[in-house]
Amino acid sequence: MIGVSSTKFCEESIESTLEKVSKEFGLWEIFSEGEQYLPLVLGRLTSISKSYKLKYSIHAPIADVNIAALSERMREASTLELMATMEQALELDVKTITIHPGIYSMVVHGQEKKSIERAKRSIRTLDRVIGEFGIGIAIENMPSFKFMLGQTAEQLNELIEGTEIGVCFDIGHANTTGQIDQMIDMFKDRIVNVHIHDNHGAQDEHLTMGEGNINFEPIIKKLGNYKGNYIIESKSLESAVESQKMLKKLLLQ
């Protein structure tokens, strides 16, 4: 199913976005930040969502969350925040939430290995509660941006090896790290969500499909029998609508 997500929506009321998105898409991946931070809007959303034929997925908050934090107190708080998001997602009949793998120290160099170990500890805690909540987790590969974990397939695999955690394959992110083929080769049978947007390969631009240098056709073909959601991450609803037209054509080939 093709859906949409945008950080721009987080500046608006949940009611306003719901009305607009439902006219163009059958699936909305709610980014739990800003005006759409789930603990603040869940009651309102559940009361009005029944009036719309719309399905949901959830992108967990990232602004104040770092499951790789060197501070044990902050790491635990971040992990608990994601567990709370899992509970909130159940209210919307969401089966999987997407999370970020965390960041390492922006102040002290040489802390990468410690951060990876902290992230692995958090991920294993989340893995243990998947069965309890009855909801899955998809960890997302990150773009070429200093301090972010999970930029390569090898490192992302190290973080989730031995767990039931799935992967959210972000095509735009993988283009900035030159890891598109590596991500599919490593996680083809583990991908449970796909984020799709364009860029020119240097930075995470979230452009409309066709505006950057990504050749999406071979990527879609290489994903083979993937039957999960394709979430268009855009700067605006208008951009997402244009990308949806192109994506529909590719999926029919």
Secondary structure, 3 states (H helix, E strand, C coil): CEEEECHHHHHCCHHHHHHHHHCCCCEEEEECCHHHCHHHHHHHHHHHHCCCCCEEEEECCCCCCCCCCCCHHHHHHHHHHHHHHHHHHHCCCCCEEEECCCECCCCCCCCHHHHHHHHHHHHHHHHHHHHHHCCEEEEECCCCCCCECCCCHHHHHHHHCCCCCEEEEEHHHHHHHCCHHHHHHHHCCCEEEEEECECCCCCCCCECCCCCCCCHHHHHHHCCCCCCEEEEECCCHHHHHHHHHHHHHHHHC
